[in-house]
Structures are given as structure tokens and as C-alpha cells.
Amino acid sequence: MTLKIGVIGTGAIGKDHIRRITSNLSGGRITAVTDVNEAAAKAVVEQYALDAAVYPDDKSLLAQADIDAVLVTSWGPAHEQSVLAAIEAGKYVFCEKPLATTAEGCRRITDAEIKHGKRLVQVGFMRRYDSGYVQLKQAIDEQMIGEPLMIRCAHRNPESGPNYTSDMAITDTLIHEIDVLHWLLDDDYRSVQVSYPRKTRHALSHMRDPQVVLLETNGGVLITAEIFVNCRYGYDIQCEVIGEDGIVKLPEPSSISLRKEAMFGTRILMDWKDRFIEAYDREIQDFIDSVGRGELQGPTAWDGYIAAVTADACVKAQESGQREEIALDEKPALYAGQAVGQV
């Protein structure tokens, strides 16, 4: 069976998912699109020669009985409304992060899903589908290094745009580490503190960069996460897990090595889309396959809630300079024991 998919939001990431479903993946077909800019939606249909209808809004798209699932790839503040409408319509929904812009919004989504009685929502935390992180997860689960004690990680970008603000270092950048490290350890966060080293001269006047975030889990694991969004030299993701019996480290992206003119080195990527393009493919393919089986296995709406609560505490710690507690609601039975991510 070919899954009939509607896309809500045809901006950069929506357009990229349309490309991969149309050109790279199997089992799915784009049959409906909508965007606040109707001309942009029509242009995407034309660009990819889609046999797809263009609808004026998310509700009219979701009202179509022949749509099996939807991708929510619109502006972040619009996600909650579309996801809730998809649940009400009984349709599977893949939602790019953020699931909602507030923890309360995420809880409204989990409550709606619980009321429905079945998981319908998958959240777009693609790092769980990256082969390097999958290897880290396997090493931790198999106790290859004993119990994890500490994690050191870094999220570095060449430069940030003029509208990038200090809190976005958490809500747009660190949010990926917040989710993937929680998944790696299978351990909730307990507290967070944020420190600011000397500011780089490459940061714009309104922002602070770099930042160092210290997270502690309920199990006592300490995580040091560096965020440096104006590092200049490349897009660089690092993760090292220190255990009782050894250390495991995220592998570098595959690249040729060059020896020339008394120098030895490898290329460093400059674009996040190139770094995780295969993870995006696996993520959407898993969503298509899971809907076909009638049971989602990717990141849950509850994972979206955990990320939102943790991000809120991190932003609070940015402002206070103090250690801030991270308090989660009790995990609902619907999400207990869920397999999350692709291992």
C-alpha cells in the first residue's frame, strides 16, 4: 500500500521532505499540500510534478478522508494547532520540532493523544536515526564502557544569522542534544546551569556566544554541552561518553583524507543539512513504514514534552546564572515502554 501524505508547510524543511519522499524513499506519495503562502505551495507542486491538491489551510487538508498521514513542517508556533487537528481527525502526524512552543502546549497534545487511545504523533528528532548516534546507543545499552558517568558534547556552527538570539542557542540548537542525550542514556534530566565564556568577536552585539550548559540527570550523569554558533571553521557535532570502563565517541562524518604540501587533513562540513541528510531519510522512511504497520516507533509526543520542559529550564538558567531544577510530570502509561528511535 502506498501511503497518501499531506504536507502542512512548504518552506525549506517541508520542501526538502517532499523531495526525499518523491525521489528517495519508498511507500509514500504526496497527495496534498498547504501553506500560508498559497503561491509557494503551488510552486512546490509544480517543481516536483506532484499529483497533489493545494488546500487553503491545515483544517481543510485534514478533512480529506483519503489522506493517511500528514507532515507538519510549518512555522513553529503553528505546530500545536495542526497536530491537535490531526489527532482529532484520527490521522498519523509527523511534526518537526518544536512539537509546540511551550511545555503546556506539548501536554495538550499528549492529553489529546491519550484521549484518542493510540500513538499518532512522531516528533522530528532526526539524530536518533544518525548511524553514529545509533552506534553510541548500542555501545551504552550493551554496557561496552560500563555505566556512563559523564558526557562531553559540542554543537558548533560556522556563523549565525542576524535574527539569531542567545535563547535560540537552546531552543533551536541545543534542543537536538537535549533529545538525543536523553535517548542515549534513557534517563531524565534533573537540573541545569548555563555559563558564558569570553565572547567571540564574531558574535553580533545582541547575543552571547559561546555558551556552556551543564546538565545533570536523575542517575547522576553530568553532561557538559558547548554551544558555539560562530566558530567559523565548520559545522561540527561532537559527543563523547565517559564510562566506568572506557570511552565511546561519535564518529566523524565519512570523508577522504588528504596529504599534500606538508599537510594532512580531512574536510569539515559547513552545512547541517549535509551532516544529517541520511538521518533525515531514515527518519521519514521509518515514519512511512511505521504508519504502514499501524504502530509508530519513533520519538513520541512525550519526548517533545521532555525537550520543551528542559529547554524552558535552560533558558531560565541563561537568565538567572543559577542552577535550575527540571521538573517533569509523571510519564503517562501510553508512553511507558515505548521503543524510540531506530537501533
C-alpha positions in Angstrom: 0.0 0.0 0.0 1.3 3.5 -0.9 0.8 6.0 2.0 -1.1 9.1 0.9 0.7 12.0 2.7 -0.4 15.7 3.2 2.2 18.3 3.9 1.4 21.3 6.1 4.0 24.0 5.4 6.1 24.0 2.2 9.0 26.1 3.4 12.6 24.9 3.4 12.2 21.7 5.5 8.8 20.9 4.1 10.1 21.2 0.6 13.1 19.0 1.5 10.8 16.3 2.9 8.7 16.5 -0.3 11.8 16.0 -2.3 13.0 13.0 -0.4 9.6 11.3 -0.4 9.2 11.9 -4.1 12.7 11.0 -5.1 14.5 8.9 -2.5 12.0 7.0 -0.3 9.5 4.2 -0.9 5.9 3.6 0.2 4.7 7.2 0.3 3.2 9.7 -2.1 2.5 13.4 -1.6 -1.2 13.9 -2.4 -2.0 17.3 -0.7 -0.1 20.4 0.4 -1.0 23.7 2.2 1.0 26.7 3.2 0.1 30.2 4.4 1.7 31.4 1.2 -0.5 29.6 -1.4 1.7 30.6 -4.3 4.6 28.8 -2.6 2.6 25.6 -2.2 1.6 25.7 -5.8 5.2 26.3 -6.9 6.3 23.2 -5.0 3.6 21.1 -6.6 4.8 22.3 -10.0 8.5 21.9 -9.2 8.2 18.2 -8.3 5.4 17.5 -10.7 3.2 16.3 -7.9 -0.3 14.9 -8.4 -1.3 16.8 -5.3 -4.1 19.2 -4.4 -3.4 22.5 -2.8 -5.6 23.4 0.1 -6.1 26.8 1.7 -5.3 25.7 5.3 -4.5 22.7 7.5 -8.1 22.1 8.6 -9.3 21.7 5.0 -6.4 19.4 4.2 -7.1 17.3 7.3 -10.8 17.0 6.4 -9.8 14.9 3.3 -10.7 11.2 4.0 -8.2 9.8 1.5 -5.1 11.3 3.3 -3.5 8.7 5.5 -0.9 10.8 7.3 0.5 14.4 7.4 3.8 16.1 7.9 3.7 19.3 9.9 6.6 21.4 8.7 5.2 24.9 9.1 6.3 27.8 11.3 7.0 26.5 14.9 4.2 28.5 16.6 1.6 26.9 14.2 2.6 23.3 15.0 0.4 22.8 18.0 -2.8 23.7 16.2 -2.1 21.4 13.3 -1.0 18.5 15.4 -4.1 18.7 17.6 -6.3 18.9 14.5 -4.6 15.8 13.0 -5.2 13.9 16.2 -8.9 14.9 16.2 -9.1 13.7 12.6 -7.5 10.4 13.6 -4.5 10.8 11.3 -0.9 9.9 11.9 1.3 13.0 12.0 5.0 13.6 11.8 5.8 17.0 13.4 9.1 18.8 13.0 10.5 20.3 16.2 9.2 22.0 18.2 6.1 19.9 18.9 4.8 23.1 20.5 6.4 26.3 21.6 5.5 25.7 25.3 5.5 22.7 27.6 1.8 23.4 28.2 1.2 23.1 24.5 3.0 19.8 24.4 0.9 18.5 27.3 -2.3 19.5 25.4 -1.0 17.3 22.5 -0.1 14.3 24.8 -3.5 14.6 26.5 -5.3 14.6 23.1 -3.3 11.5 22.1 -4.0 9.8 25.3 -7.7 10.5 24.9 -7.5 9.0 21.4 -6.1 5.9 23.0 -3.2 5.3 20.5 0.0 6.9 19.4 -0.5 9.1 16.3 2.4 11.6 16.7 6.1 11.3 15.8 8.4 14.2 16.5 11.3 15.2 14.2 14.3 14.5 16.3 16.4 13.1 13.4 19.7 12.5 15.3 18.3 9.2 16.7 18.5 8.0 13.1 22.1 9.0 12.5 24.3 6.0 12.2 26.9 7.4 14.6 24.4 8.0 17.4 22.9 4.6 16.8 26.3 3.1 17.4 26.7 5.1 20.6 23.3 4.0 21.8 24.2 0.3 21.1 27.5 0.7 23.0 25.8 2.2 26.0 23.0 -0.3 26.0 25.4 -3.2 25.8 27.5 -1.8 28.7 30.6 -1.7 26.4 32.0 1.0 28.7 30.2 0.1 31.9 27.8 2.7 33.4 28.1 6.2 31.8 29.5 8.8 34.2 29.9 11.9 32.1 29.2 13.2 28.6 31.1 16.0 26.8 29.5 17.3 23.6 29.6 20.3 21.3 27.3 21.9 18.7 29.2 24.3 16.5 28.0 26.3 13.5 30.1 28.4 11.2 28.0 31.5 11.8 24.6 32.6 13.0 22.1 34.8 11.2 21.2 38.4 12.2 17.9 37.3 13.8 19.6 34.6 15.9 19.3 35.4 19.7 21.0 33.9 22.8 17.9 31.9 23.8 17.9 30.3 20.4 21.1 28.6 21.3 18.8 26.5 23.5 15.5 26.3 21.6 16.9 25.9 18.1 20.4 24.5 18.6 20.9 22.6 21.9 17.3 21.1 21.6 18.8 18.4 19.4 21.4 17.4 22.1 18.6 17.6 24.8 16.6 14.9 23.0 19.4 12.7 21.7 21.3 12.5 25.0 18.1 11.7 26.9 17.5 8.9 24.4 21.1 7.7 24.7 21.0 7.5 28.5 17.3 6.7 28.9 17.5 9.0 31.9 15.5 12.2 32.7 17.2 15.4 33.5 17.3 16.8 37.0 19.0 20.2 36.8 20.8 22.7 34.5 23.2 25.6 34.8 24.5 27.8 32.0 27.8 29.6 31.9 29.2 32.1 29.4 32.9 32.0 28.5 34.6 35.0 26.9 32.5 36.2 24.0 33.8 35.6 20.5 34.4 38.8 18.4 32.4 37.1 15.6 29.1 37.2 17.6 26.7 40.0 16.9 26.3 42.6 19.6 22.9 41.4 20.8 23.9 37.8 21.5 26.3 35.8 23.8 28.4 33.2 22.1 29.7 30.6 23.0 27.7 29.1 25.9 28.4 26.1 28.1 25.4 24.1 29.5 25.9 21.7 32.4 23.0 19.2 32.7 22.6 16.6 35.4 20.4 13.5 35.1 18.4 11.7 37.8 21.0 8.9 37.6 23.9 11.4 38.3 25.4 11.6 34.8 27.0 15.1 34.2 26.7 16.5 30.7 28.8 19.4 29.5 27.4 20.8 26.3 29.2 23.5 24.4 27.2 25.7 22.0 29.3 27.8 19.7 27.3 29.1 16.7 30.0 31.4 15.3 33.0 29.1 15.3 33.8 30.0 11.7 35.7 26.8 10.8 32.7 24.5 10.0 29.6 22.6 11.2 30.9 20.3 13.9 29.0 17.9 16.1 30.9 16.2 18.9 29.8 13.7 21.5 32.0 11.7 23.9 30.6 9.4 26.6 32.9 8.6 29.5 32.0 5.3 31.3 33.4 3.3 34.2 35.4 1.1 31.9 36.1 3.2 28.8 35.1 5.9 26.5 33.0 5.9 23.3 32.9 8.8 20.8 30.6 9.9 18.0 32.4 9.1 14.7 33.4 11.9 12.3 31.4 12.1 9.0 33.0 9.9 6.3 35.5 11.9 4.3 38.7 11.3 2.3 42.0 12.3 4.0 44.5 14.4 2.1 48.2 14.5 2.3 49.6 17.5 0.4 52.3 20.2 0.8 53.4 19.0 4.2 49.8 19.0 5.5 47.4 16.1 6.5 43.7 16.6 7.0 40.1 15.9 6.2 37.2 18.1 5.0 34.9 19.6 7.6 31.3 20.1 6.6 29.8 23.6 6.6 26.1 22.8 6.3 23.9 20.9 8.9 21.7 19.5 6.0 24.8 17.7 4.6 25.8 16.3 8.0 22.4 14.7 8.7 20.9 14.1 5.3 20.9 10.3 5.6 19.4 10.6 9.1 16.5 12.6 7.7 16.0 10.0 5.0 15.9 7.2 7.6 13.6 9.2 9.9 10.9 9.8 7.3 11.2 6.3 5.9 10.7 4.9 9.4 7.6 7.1 9.8 6.1 5.8 6.5 6.9 2.2 7.4 5.5 2.5 10.9 2.3 4.1 9.7 2.0 1.2 7.2 2.3 -1.3 10.1 -0.2 0.8 12.2 2.3 1.4 15.1 4.7 4.3 15.4 8.2 3.7 16.9 9.9 7.0 16.5 10.3 9.9 19.0 7.0 10.4 20.9 4.9 13.4 21.8 6.2 12.8 25.4 9.7 13.2 24.1 8.6 16.5 22.7 7.3 17.5 26.1 10.5 16.5 27.8 12.5 18.6 25.4 10.2 21.6 25.9 10.4 21.4 29.7 14.2 21.0 29.6 14.6 23.9 27.2 12.5 26.2 29.3 14.7 25.4 32.3 17.9 26.0 30.3 16.6 29.4 29.1 15.7 30.2 32.8 19.3 29.3 33.7 20.6 31.5 31.0 18.8 34.4 32.6 19.5 33.6 36.3 23.0 32.3 36.1 21.9 29.8 38.8 21.3 26.1 38.9 17.7 25.5 37.8 15.6 22.4 38.6 14.0 20.4 35.7 10.6 19.0 36.9 8.6 16.7 34.7 5.1 15.4 35.1 4.6 11.7 35.7 5.0 9.7 32.4 1.6 8.6 31.1 1.0 4.9 30.6 0.6 5.4 26.8 4.3 6.2 26.5 5.7 3.8 29.0 8.0 1.2 27.5 7.8 2.8 24.0 10.7 1.9 21.7 12.0 5.2 20.5 14.3 5.8 17.6 15.9 3.4 15.2 18.5 1.0 16.6 
